Amino acid sequence: MTLLISVFAAVISTALWYKSLPSNEMRLGTLCWLYWGASLMWLVDAIFEYTELGAEYFTPAAADMLNDTFLGLTVVALGMVIWIVRLLIADPKGVLKKVILATKTASSH
């Protein structure tokens, strides 16, 4: 499930990134790289787990699937948090800069 969730997140973020080109104001490329990296990590994990378990890999227990689902959703959420923090630091539209400057001028009066 972790691989499936991260691949879906990677495909969706890539489609949104491609749609936003050439402006790329929201820095969606960062999100794409995060999710594709996570997908690659889970793919390698799946390959090694398959070599260990064989055909049992394709019949996981319900508890294992639930845990993998929570882990996959956590990875997607963490990727979004990293992307949002990077977006706020870059401030491509200058919104935070305007708010901070407006706060400073209002407090000085």
N, C-alpha and C positions, 0 to 999 in steps of 0.2 A: 504493500500500500504506500510506503514511503516513496518508492520509485515512481509509482503512478501519480501520486499527488504532486511531487516535485516536477515531473514532466509536464503535467497539465498546467502548472503555474508557469513553467518556462515557455510553453507554447503560447499561452495567453499573453504573458508579458512581452514576448517577441512580436506577436501580432500588433499589440498596442504600440510598441516602440516603432515598428515599421510604418504604422499609420501616422504616427506623429512626426515622421521625418519630413523635411530636412530640419525643422526648427529644433526639435529635441529639447524643448525648454524644461520638461519634467525629468530629464535625465533617466529615462526608462532603460537605457542601455545598461546601467548599473544593475538594475533589477533583473534584467535578462541574464547577465553574467552570473549573478548570485544563484539564480534558479537553475541555470544550465550546469553550473559547478556542483550544486547539490544533486542534480540528476545524475551526473557522471559519478559522483561519490556513491550514490545508492546503486547504480548499475554495477560498479566494481564490487560492492558489498553483496549484491544479488548473485553475481557470478561465483564468488568465493563460497557463498552459502549453498549454492546449487551444487558445486563440486563436493561439498561436505555432506549434504543431505540426499542428493540425487532426486528421485521423483517425489520424495516427501516434501520437497520445497514447494510444490504446487498445491498441497493440501494443508495449509496452516490451520491451527486451532483458532476458534473464534476469539479467544482472549488475546492471542498474538496479533490477529488482524486489528483488533480494537487498539492495542498498544501501538501498532505501526501507524494506524490512522492518526492517533493523537500526536505521535512523533512527526509525521508528515505535515500535519497542520501547524505544529509548533515551528518547524523549519520554515514554512511559508510565512508565518507571522514574524519570525525573527528576521527573515529577509526583507520584509516590508518595513520593519522598524529601522534596520540599517539603511535602507533606501531613503526613508523619510528624514532620518538624521542627516544624511549626506545632502539631501535636497535643502533642508533648512540651513545647513552650513553654507552651501553654494548660493542660495537665495537668488535664483536666476531671474526672477521678476522684480527683485528689489523690494518686496513687500515688507520683510522684517526690518530692513534698513529704514524704510519710511516710518514704520510704527515706532521704532526706537528713537528716531530723530523727533518725531511728533511728541513722544513722551518726554524727551529731554527739554524741548522748547516749552511744553506745557508746564513742566515742573519748575522751570526757571522764572516763570512770570508770577 
